[in-house]
Amino acid sequence: MTTILIALLFFSIIIMIHELGHFLAAKAAGIYAEEFSIGMGPRLLKISGKETVYSLRLLPIGGYVRFLGEDEDSSE
């Protein structure tokens, strides 16, 4: 059981570093990030920054950076 928890912890850290790369690259390119989230599912913790909402979610199985306009349909 301890091995599984340690593996989940390291997996979460790797995901956080990976998503941080997306976030920092977007910031460097002037792209607005609406949310930086670690985990999936219901939100456990929310911290609102100047431009971005930082979230920690229940399931440590992924993460994402949501960019402005990403969810909108485009006819272009």
C-alpha positions, 0 to 999 in steps of 0.5 A: 500500500505504501508503494502505491501511495509513493507512486501516486505522489511521484506521478502527481509531481511529474504531472505538475512539472509537465503542466507547469511547462505548458503554463510557463510557455503560454505566459511567455507567449502572452497567452492567458491561462484561466486555470492551472489544475492538478488532479481531476474531479471535484475541486478541493482547493482554489486559489485565485491569482491575478489572472489565473485560478489555481486548483487542487482536485480530488483525484491525483491522476492528471492535470490541465491548464485551461486557456482563454477561449479553449472551450468555445466553438469556432467557425474558423 
